């Protein structure tokens, strides 16, 4: 069984805030993101996606790549958008 890498924000970069800000800039709802993630083979629920944007759950590397594809942005944009002080 393949092990999935999980990613979470740290003290310098808020992945949760970046996900929410960029999603909102694109005019997408959380429901839209979940539907698109599921179409790409990710087993993400609306509840889990909401937790990702609140920083309450780890996100898998494959989900992060899928999110970048849905948003049509480079993956590194999710890590560089907001730098915390």
NORBELMO-V650911 format. One line per field, one symbol per residue. ss: DSSP state (H for helix, E for strand, - for the rest). phi: phi as a letter, one per 30 degrees, with the letter a starting at -180 (. if undefined). psi: psi as a letter, one per 20 degrees, with the letter a starting at -180 (. if undefined). A space follows every 50 residues. Layout:
BEGIN
ss=???
phi=???
psi=???
END
This chain:
BEGIN
ss=-----EE-----E-HHHHHHHHHHH----HHHHHHHHHH------HHHHH HHHH----EEHHHHHHHHHHH-----HHHH--E--
phi=.dccdcbbebdcbceeddedddedddicddddddeddddcjdcccddddd dedcicbdcddddddddedddhbdedddccdbcdc
psi=pppppqqqqaihpnhgggggggghhikqrhggggghghhjjpmprhgggg hgiikiqqqqhhhgggghggilqqgihhiigppq.
END
